[in-house]
Amino acid sequence: MRAIIRFVFLLATGLIFSFCKQDAQIWEKKSLEQLAGDYIASNPEQFSEFNKLIEVTNMKSALNVRGPYTVFAPNNEAMFAYYKLKNVNSLADLSDTFKDILVRNHIVAFEIQTDDMGLGALIETNAIGDYLVSEFEGSDIIISKYAKIIKRNIKTANGYIHMVDKVLDPVVKDIYSVISADPSYKIFTEGLNRTGIKDTLQLISFPYGNTIARTRFTVLAVADTIYNRYGIYNVGDLIKWCGASPDSLTYLNNPFYRYIEYHCLNGSYYLSDLNTGLYSVLSKDNNLMFTIDTDYKINLDSKTKKYTGFNIPASNTPAKNGALHAINDILPVTQPEPASVIFETTDFFDLKQGDYYGKYYQRFFDGEKSFAKIKWEGDYMLYYFNQNNPNINRDCVSMNGWWSISITFPKVMKGKYTVWIYQPNWNDITNLVAYVDGVSTPYVYKGAYGGGGGSAGLQKIADVEFTTTAEHTITLRNIVNGMLFWDYVRFDPAK
């Protein structure tokens, strides 16, 4: 989960970094610090070539607006080495389209100091929507697997500049292409081919309404050398090891398909993104359990303490549509031990495509057609965002007046659970009753406005037993006129 604060602005050149509709504001300097664009331009001995790139792409005006920005600025030596790598004589030999992509690959519309960088990826995407990877070599910070930060935290009036010794070449390959290009993963690659999962992993974006939506995946790849330890030397051996029928490998219920899919997750997760908890595979029919403590542990057995780990130097490999990790064991398909699951009310694909997401309030009036998994009755539903609120990712869904709201959450593993919902402890939250899959529960969620005496927060709404792994719908209906600020639902395994 990422706690992201994005500032909104429209560049005078028409180039959009974020999707908000507010006009750009020229920074009114209140200190002697230069703006990012001015700083780069005023240090030609270090950045004359990168400044040429900024000037020719009309990015100077962008870097001199309010920001904040983090710029990874390659020095002149890095730029000249990049021309040689690309077999060109100068910047002028690169196409205008590529130059535009190249400069934006170095800019993040967020203020990031080196103390904020860890083993994984930066907390915000760059200006072309990609995550830049960060890691360490001793005391050095490495960006994108090869570029060292050689001068850190150059403070400007609208952000930070970090000087790097290599140009950050834009990532263009999908995650399947990254895997298949690595000879270490021949057996696993063939597994992706035989199951047809490669077709999914090759999808980078697709039209969605009036926009283009990005896809994100995470793949936990097994190297051939690990398979060899188990006497597996080709994909045929792996199919036999799985106990699968070789003539139905593209079917979801085939054990070989299940095995390959078990290594492919929804969403892109670098090591810095992982938290202790369950993460779903592509079909959402199963989960992996990650435990983050002294190591990054997959499916930790509480009794034997055994787990699958990561080959960290070979992990955090970026692709255009995801993150590739190398793991240190075969990782068989299992059903993880019961664990708590939290689902955010705002973590739905169609809701997250709007330009309001993570930025500002937005009202929705059609309770049936606005979203696939969120339905309501009432005057309107509010997407509530406030950078100072205590909710996960600073947002939630909100209702007011007399209302009911139903949200169908992702699949939960079969079993017995205690179900809770969370709202911040605000006085205007009212009392409500809950239904799980249309069945009423005996609990009343009590809010301060409904007479709960300030008891809003995490409250129990149900005890359930799910006999299958499936999606489940939770409906809330108020019994006292007032407000809802629903942040998440939590399923705790019953003891």
C-alpha positions as CSV (number, residue, x, y, z in Angstrom):
1,M,0.0,0.0,0.0
2,R,1.3,3.3,-0.9
3,A,0.6,6.5,0.9
4,I,0.9,8.9,-2.0
5,I,0.5,12.7,-2.0
6,R,0.3,13.9,-5.5
7,F,0.2,17.6,-6.3
8,V,-1.8,18.7,-9.3
9,F,-0.8,21.0,-12.1
10,L,-1.1,21.7,-15.9
11,L,2.0,22.5,-17.8
12,A,1.9,25.6,-20.0
13,T,3.3,23.5,-22.8
14,G,0.3,21.1,-22.6
15,L,2.4,18.3,-21.3
16,I,0.5,16.6,-18.4
17,F,2.3,15.0,-15.4
18,S,-0.8,14.4,-13.4
19,F,-4.4,14.4,-14.4
20,C,-5.8,17.2,-12.2
21,K,-7.4,20.2,-13.9
22,Q,-5.8,23.0,-11.9
23,D,-3.6,25.5,-13.7
24,A,0.2,25.5,-13.1
25,Q,1.4,28.2,-10.7
26,I,4.7,29.8,-11.0
27,W,6.7,29.4,-7.9
28,E,7.1,32.5,-5.8
29,K,10.5,32.1,-4.3
30,K,10.8,32.8,-0.5
31,S,14.5,31.8,-0.3
32,L,17.7,32.0,-2.2
33,E,17.2,28.4,-3.5
34,Q,16.9,28.2,-7.3
35,L,14.1,26.4,-9.1
36,A,15.0,22.9,-10.5
37,G,15.2,24.1,-14.1
38,D,17.2,27.2,-13.2
39,Y,19.7,25.2,-11.1
40,I,20.4,22.7,-13.9
41,A,20.8,25.5,-16.4
42,S,23.2,27.5,-14.2
43,N,25.6,24.5,-13.7
44,P,26.8,23.8,-17.3
45,E,30.0,22.2,-16.1
46,Q,27.9,19.4,-14.8
47,F,24.6,19.5,-16.7
48,S,25.0,21.3,-20.0
49,E,24.0,18.2,-22.0
50,F,21.0,17.4,-19.8
51,N,20.0,21.0,-19.9
52,K,20.0,20.8,-23.7
53,L,17.5,17.9,-23.4
54,I,15.4,20.0,-21.0
55,E,15.4,22.9,-23.4
56,V,14.7,21.0,-26.6
57,T,11.7,19.2,-25.0
58,N,10.3,22.5,-23.5
59,M,10.6,21.1,-20.0
60,K,12.3,24.2,-18.5
61,S,8.9,25.9,-17.8
62,A,7.6,22.6,-16.3
63,L,10.6,22.4,-13.9
64,N,10.0,26.0,-12.9
65,V,6.5,25.6,-11.6
66,R,5.4,24.9,-8.1
67,G,6.2,21.1,-8.2
68,P,7.4,19.5,-6.0
69,Y,9.8,17.5,-8.2
70,T,12.7,15.1,-7.8
71,V,15.0,15.1,-10.8
72,F,17.7,12.5,-11.4
73,A,20.1,14.5,-13.4
74,P,22.8,12.7,-15.4
75,N,26.1,14.6,-15.6
76,N,27.8,15.4,-18.9
77,E,30.0,12.4,-18.9
78,A,26.9,10.2,-18.5
79,M,25.1,11.9,-21.4
80,F,28.1,11.4,-23.7
81,A,28.3,7.8,-22.7
82,Y,24.6,7.4,-23.5
83,Y,25.0,8.8,-27.0
84,K,27.7,6.2,-27.6
85,L,25.5,3.5,-26.2
86,K,22.7,4.5,-28.6
87,N,25.1,4.8,-31.5
88,V,24.5,8.5,-32.1
89,N,26.8,11.4,-32.2
90,S,24.7,13.9,-30.2
91,L,21.3,14.6,-28.7
92,A,20.1,15.9,-32.0
93,D,20.3,12.4,-33.5
94,L,17.6,11.1,-31.2
95,S,14.0,11.4,-32.3
96,D,11.8,14.1,-30.8
97,T,9.4,11.5,-29.4
98,F,12.2,9.6,-27.7
99,K,13.8,12.8,-26.2
100,D,10.4,13.6,-24.7
101,I,10.2,10.2,-23.1
102,L,13.8,10.3,-22.0
103,V,13.6,13.5,-20.1
104,R,10.4,12.6,-18.3
105,N,11.9,9.3,-17.3
106,H,14.2,11.3,-15.0
107,I,11.5,13.4,-13.3
108,V,9.2,12.4,-10.4
109,A,6.4,14.7,-9.4
110,F,7.1,14.1,-5.8
111,E,9.8,15.3,-3.3
112,I,12.1,12.4,-2.5
113,Q,15.3,12.6,-0.5
114,T,17.8,9.8,-0.4
115,D,16.7,8.9,3.1
116,D,13.3,8.0,1.6
117,M,14.9,5.5,-0.8
118,G,15.0,1.8,0.1
119,L,15.4,-1.7,-1.4
120,G,12.7,-1.7,-4.0
121,A,11.1,1.2,-5.9
122,L,10.5,4.9,-5.3
123,I,7.2,5.7,-3.7
124,E,5.8,7.5,-6.7
125,T,6.0,6.9,-10.5
126,N,8.0,9.1,-12.8
127,A,6.5,11.4,-15.4
128,I,5.9,8.5,-17.8
129,G,4.1,6.3,-15.2
130,D,7.0,4.0,-14.4
131,Y,8.5,3.1,-11.1
132,L,12.2,3.7,-10.7
133,V,14.0,1.0,-8.8
134,S,16.4,1.8,-6.0
135,E,18.9,-0.4,-4.2
136,F,22.3,-0.3,-2.4
137,E,25.9,-1.2,-3.1
138,G,27.6,-0.6,0.2
139,S,26.9,3.0,1.1
140,D,26.0,3.9,-2.6
141,I,22.4,4.2,-3.8
142,I,21.8,2.7,-7.3
143,I,18.9,3.7,-9.4
144,S,17.5,1.4,-12.2
145,K,20.1,-1.2,-11.4
146,Y,23.0,0.7,-12.8
147,A,23.0,4.5,-12.2
148,K,24.8,5.6,-9.0
149,I,23.8,8.8,-7.2
150,I,27.0,10.7,-7.0
151,K,25.7,13.9,-5.5
152,R,22.7,13.7,-3.2
153,N,19.8,15.9,-2.1
154,I,20.6,19.1,-4.0
155,K,17.8,21.3,-2.5
156,T,15.9,23.5,-4.9
157,A,13.0,25.8,-4.3
158,N,10.6,23.2,-5.7
159,G,12.1,19.9,-4.8
160,Y,15.4,17.9,-5.0
161,I,18.0,17.0,-7.6
162,H,20.2,13.9,-7.4
163,M,23.1,13.8,-9.8
164,V,23.6,10.3,-11.4
165,D,26.5,8.8,-13.3
166,K,24.4,7.1,-15.9
167,V,21.4,8.1,-18.0
168,L,18.2,6.3,-17.0
169,D,17.2,4.4,-20.2
170,P,13.4,4.1,-20.4
171,V,12.1,0.6,-19.7
172,V,10.2,-0.6,-22.7
173,K,9.8,-4.4,-22.3
174,D,6.8,-6.1,-20.8
175,I,7.4,-8.5,-17.9
176,Y,7.2,-11.6,-20.0
177,S,9.8,-10.3,-22.5
178,V,12.1,-9.5,-19.6
179,I,11.8,-13.0,-18.3
180,S,12.1,-14.8,-21.7
181,A,15.2,-12.7,-22.5
182,D,17.0,-14.1,-19.5
183,P,18.5,-17.6,-20.2
184,S,18.3,-18.4,-16.5
185,Y,14.6,-18.9,-16.8
186,K,14.2,-21.2,-19.8
187,I,11.9,-23.8,-18.0
188,F,9.8,-21.2,-16.3
189,T,9.5,-19.2,-19.5
190,E,8.3,-22.3,-21.4
191,G,5.7,-22.8,-18.6
192,L,4.4,-19.3,-19.2
193,N,4.1,-20.2,-22.9
194,R,2.4,-23.5,-22.5
195,T,-0.2,-22.2,-20.1
196,G,-0.9,-19.1,-22.2
197,I,-0.2,-16.8,-19.1
198,K,2.4,-15.1,-21.3
199,D,-0.4,-13.4,-23.2
200,T,-1.6,-11.7,-20.0
201,L,1.9,-10.7,-18.9
202,Q,2.6,-9.1,-22.3
203,L,-0.3,-6.7,-21.9
204,I,1.1,-3.2,-20.9
205,S,-2.0,-1.0,-21.4
206,F,-5.4,-1.1,-22.9
207,P,-8.2,1.5,-23.8
208,Y,-10.5,2.1,-20.8
209,G,-13.2,4.7,-21.4
210,N,-11.6,7.9,-22.6
211,T,-8.2,7.0,-21.1
212,I,-5.5,4.3,-21.5
213,A,-5.2,2.1,-18.4
214,R,-1.9,0.5,-17.3
215,T,-1.5,-3.1,-16.2
216,R,0.7,-4.1,-13.3
217,F,2.0,-7.6,-12.4
218,T,4.6,-9.3,-10.2
219,V,6.3,-12.5,-11.2
220,L,8.3,-14.7,-8.8
221,A,10.5,-16.6,-11.3
222,V,12.3,-19.9,-10.6
223,A,15.7,-20.3,-12.2
224,D,16.6,-23.5,-14.1
225,T,19.3,-24.3,-11.5
226,I,16.7,-24.5,-8.8
227,Y,14.5,-26.8,-10.9
228,N,17.6,-29.0,-11.5
229,R,17.9,-29.6,-7.7
230,Y,14.6,-31.4,-8.0
231,G,15.6,-33.5,-11.0
232,I,13.6,-31.1,-13.4
233,Y,15.6,-30.4,-16.6
234,N,12.9,-29.3,-19.0
235,V,9.2,-28.2,-19.0
236,G,8.1,-31.8,-19.5
237,D,9.7,-32.8,-16.2
238,L,8.0,-29.9,-14.5
239,I,4.6,-31.0,-15.9
240,K,5.2,-34.5,-14.5
241,W,6.4,-33.0,-11.1
242,C,3.1,-31.1,-10.9
243,G,1.1,-34.3,-11.7
244,A,-0.6,-32.6,-14.6
245,S,-2.2,-33.8,-17.8
246,P,-0.1,-32.4,-20.7
247,D,-3.1,-32.0,-23.0
248,S,-5.0,-29.3,-20.9
249,L,-2.3,-27.0,-19.7
250,T,-4.3,-23.8,-20.5
251,Y,-7.2,-24.7,-18.1
252,L,-7.4,-23.0,-14.7
253,N,-7.9,-26.3,-12.9
254,N,-4.9,-28.0,-14.4
255,P,-2.2,-28.5,-11.7
256,F,0.5,-27.2,-14.0
257,Y,-1.5,-24.1,-14.8
258,R,-2.1,-23.6,-11.1
259,Y,1.6,-24.0,-10.4
260,I,2.7,-21.4,-13.0
261,E,0.0,-19.0,-12.1
262,Y,0.9,-19.3,-8.4
263,H,4.1,-17.4,-9.3
264,C,2.2,-14.5,-10.9
265,L,0.5,-11.8,-8.8
266,N,-1.9,-9.0,-9.5
267,G,-0.3,-5.6,-9.0
268,S,3.4,-4.6,-9.2
269,Y,5.2,-5.2,-5.9
270,Y,8.8,-4.4,-5.4
271,L,10.5,-5.5,-2.1
272,S,9.8,-2.1,-0.6
273,D,6.1,-2.5,-1.3
274,L,5.7,-5.8,0.5
275,N,4.0,-6.0,3.9
276,T,3.2,-9.0,6.0
277,G,-0.1,-10.3,4.6
278,L,-1.8,-12.2,1.8
279,Y,-1.3,-11.4,-1.9
280,S,-3.6,-12.9,-4.6
281,V,-2.5,-14.7,-7.7
282,L,-3.9,-13.7,-11.1
283,S,-7.1,-15.7,-10.9
284,K,-7.6,-14.6,-7.2
285,D,-8.4,-18.2,-6.4
286,N,-5.4,-18.5,-4.1
287,N,-3.0,-16.4,-2.2
288,L,0.6,-16.3,-1.1
289,M,1.5,-15.2,2.4
290,F,4.4,-12.8,2.8
291,T,6.0,-12.3,6.2
292,I,8.4,-9.3,6.4
293,D,10.7,-9.4,9.4
294,T,14.3,-10.4,9.4
295,D,13.9,-11.5,5.7
296,Y,11.4,-11.4,2.9
297,K,9.6,-14.7,3.5
298,I,7.0,-16.4,1.3
299,N,4.6,-19.0,2.9
300,L,6.4,-19.2,6.2
301,D,5.5,-22.4,8.0
302,S,4.8,-21.5,11.6
303,K,5.9,-24.9,12.9
304,T,9.0,-25.7,10.8
305,K,9.9,-22.0,10.2
306,K,10.8,-22.9,6.7
307,Y,9.9,-20.5,3.8
308,T,10.8,-19.5,0.3
309,G,13.0,-16.5,0.1
310,F,14.3,-14.1,-2.6
311,N,17.5,-14.0,-4.5
312,I,17.8,-10.3,-3.7
313,P,20.5,-9.2,-6.2
314,A,18.4,-10.8,-9.0
315,S,15.1,-9.3,-7.8
316,N,13.5,-5.9,-8.2
317,T,14.0,-6.1,-11.9
318,P,11.7,-3.5,-13.6
319,A,9.5,-4.1,-16.5
320,K,7.1,-1.7,-18.3
321,N,4.2,-3.5,-16.6
322,G,5.5,-4.9,-13.4
323,A,8.3,-6.2,-11.2
324,L,10.3,-9.4,-11.6
325,H,11.8,-11.2,-8.6
326,A,14.0,-14.3,-8.5
327,I,13.1,-16.7,-5.7
328,N,15.4,-19.3,-4.1
329,D,13.1,-22.4,-4.1
330,I,10.6,-24.1,-6.3
331,L,7.6,-22.6,-4.4
332,P,4.9,-25.4,-4.7
333,V,1.2,-24.5,-4.7
334,T,-0.2,-24.5,-1.2
335,Q,-3.0,-22.8,0.7
336,P,-1.5,-20.4,3.2
337,E,-2.2,-20.6,6.8
338,P,-5.2,-18.5,7.9
339,A,-4.4,-14.8,8.2
340,S,-6.1,-11.5,8.5
341,V,-7.1,-9.8,5.2
342,I,-7.8,-6.1,4.7
343,F,-9.6,-4.7,1.6
344,E,-9.8,-1.0,1.0
345,T,-13.2,0.3,-0.2
346,T,-11.3,2.5,-2.8
347,D,-9.0,-0.2,-4.1
348,F,-11.0,-1.1,-7.3
349,F,-9.7,-0.8,-10.8
350,D,-12.5,1.3,-12.3
351,L,-12.6,3.7,-9.3
352,K,-8.8,4.2,-9.5
353,Q,-8.9,5.3,-13.2
354,G,-10.4,8.7,-12.5
355,D,-8.2,11.8,-12.3
356,Y,-9.6,12.5,-8.8
357,Y,-8.0,9.4,-7.4
358,G,-5.5,10.3,-4.7
359,K,-6.1,14.0,-5.3
360,Y,-9.5,15.4,-4.4
361,Y,-13.2,14.8,-3.6
362,Q,-15.5,13.5,-6.3
363,R,-19.3,12.9,-6.2
364,F,-21.0,10.1,-8.0
365,F,-24.8,10.0,-8.5
366,D,-25.6,6.8,-10.4
367,G,-25.5,4.1,-7.8
368,E,-26.0,1.3,-10.3
369,K,-23.7,2.1,-13.2
370,S,-20.8,4.1,-11.8
371,F,-18.7,1.1,-10.6
372,A,-18.8,-2.6,-11.1
373,K,-18.4,-3.7,-7.5
374,I,-19.8,-0.6,-5.6
375,K,-23.5,0.0,-5.6
376,W,-25.5,2.4,-3.4
377,E,-28.8,4.1,-2.8
378,G,-28.9,7.7,-1.6
379,D,-28.3,11.2,-2.9
380,Y,-24.7,10.5,-4.0
381,M,-21.6,8.6,-3.0
382,L,-18.5,10.7,-2.3
383,Y,-14.9,9.6,-3.0
384,Y,-13.4,11.3,0.0
385,F,-9.7,12.3,-0.1
386,N,-7.8,14.4,2.4
387,Q,-4.1,14.3,2.8
388,N,-4.4,14.8,6.5
389,N,-7.0,12.1,7.2
390,P,-6.0,8.9,9.1
391,N,-7.3,6.4,6.5
392,I,-5.2,4.0,4.4
393,N,-3.9,6.0,1.4
394,R,-5.8,9.0,2.9
395,D,-9.1,8.1,1.2
396,C,-12.4,6.3,1.7
397,V,-16.0,6.2,0.4
398,S,-18.5,8.5,2.1
399,M,-22.3,8.7,2.2
400,N,-24.7,11.2,3.8
401,G,-28.3,11.4,4.7
402,W,-30.3,8.2,4.4
403,W,-28.4,5.6,2.5
404,S,-27.3,2.0,1.9
405,I,-24.1,0.9,0.2
406,S,-23.0,-2.5,-1.0
407,I,-19.4,-3.4,-1.9
408,T,-18.3,-6.8,-3.4
409,F,-14.8,-7.4,-2.2
410,P,-12.1,-9.7,-3.7
411,K,-12.1,-13.4,-3.0
412,V,-11.6,-14.6,0.6
413,M,-10.3,-18.1,1.3
414,K,-12.9,-20.5,2.7
415,G,-13.1,-20.6,6.5
416,K,-14.6,-19.0,9.6
417,Y,-14.0,-15.2,10.0
418,T,-14.8,-12.3,12.2
419,V,-15.6,-9.3,10.0
420,W,-14.8,-5.7,11.0
421,I,-15.2,-2.3,9.3
422,Y,-13.1,0.8,9.9
423,Q,-14.1,4.4,9.9
424,P,-12.1,7.3,11.5
425,N,-13.2,8.4,14.9
426,W,-15.2,11.4,13.7
427,N,-18.2,12.8,15.5
428,D,-20.5,12.9,12.4
429,I,-20.4,9.1,11.8
430,T,-23.8,7.5,12.4
431,N,-25.1,4.1,13.5
432,L,-25.6,1.4,10.9
433,V,-26.5,-2.2,10.4
434,A,-24.7,-4.7,8.1
435,Y,-25.5,-7.6,5.8
436,V,-23.0,-10.2,4.4
437,D,-24.1,-11.6,1.1
438,G,-27.6,-10.4,1.8
439,V,-27.9,-11.9,5.2
440,S,-28.3,-9.5,8.2
441,T,-26.0,-9.7,11.1
442,P,-26.9,-9.1,14.8
443,Y,-24.4,-6.2,15.3
444,V,-24.9,-2.5,15.2
445,Y,-22.0,-0.3,14.2
446,K,-22.2,2.7,16.6
447,G,-21.0,6.2,15.6
448,A,-20.9,9.3,17.7
449,Y,-23.6,11.1,15.7
450,G,-25.9,8.1,16.0
451,G,-25.5,7.9,19.7
452,G,-22.4,5.8,19.9
453,G,-20.5,8.2,22.2
454,G,-17.5,8.6,20.0
455,S,-16.9,4.9,19.5
456,A,-16.5,5.0,15.8
457,G,-13.4,3.2,14.5
458,L,-12.7,-0.5,14.0
459,Q,-15.9,-2.3,15.0
460,K,-17.2,-5.8,14.5
461,I,-20.1,-6.3,12.1
462,A,-20.3,-10.1,11.6
463,D,-19.2,-13.7,12.4
464,V,-19.2,-15.8,9.2
465,E,-18.3,-19.1,7.8
466,F,-17.4,-19.3,4.1
467,T,-17.6,-22.7,2.6
468,T,-15.9,-21.8,-0.6
469,T,-13.2,-19.4,-1.8
470,A,-15.2,-16.6,-3.3
471,E,-16.1,-12.9,-3.5
472,H,-18.4,-11.6,-0.8
473,T,-20.7,-8.5,-0.7
474,I,-21.0,-6.4,2.5
475,T,-24.0,-4.0,2.6
476,L,-24.2,-1.2,5.2
477,R,-27.4,0.7,5.9
478,N,-27.8,3.5,8.4
479,I,-30.4,3.5,11.0
480,V,-29.8,7.1,12.1
481,N,-29.6,9.9,9.6
482,G,-25.9,10.8,9.2
483,M,-22.6,10.1,7.5
484,L,-20.4,7.2,6.6
485,F,-16.6,7.3,6.0
486,W,-15.8,3.7,5.2
487,D,-12.1,3.0,4.8
488,Y,-11.7,-0.8,4.8
489,V,-13.1,-4.1,5.8
490,R,-11.1,-6.7,7.7
491,F,-11.5,-10.5,7.8
492,D,-9.9,-12.1,10.8
493,P,-9.7,-15.9,11.0
494,A,-11.9,-17.1,13.9
495,K,-9.9,-18.8,16.6
